[in-house]
Amino acid sequence: MSDNVIKFRKPKPPPKAPNPMLRKLMIIAVVVLVFAAAWAYFQVTGRPAP
């Protein structure tokens, strides 16, 4: 290929910043899952934690 040929390339778009609302939603979902897991544990074992 010849060195005097100009190659036109589309510039890469800048990376998008993460949505802070999604981060808060993920934290809330994890907290709910932890409470649900604890509730399920106590329902299955039938005794409180030591």
Residue pairs with C-beta under 8 A, 6 or more apart in sequence:
42 48
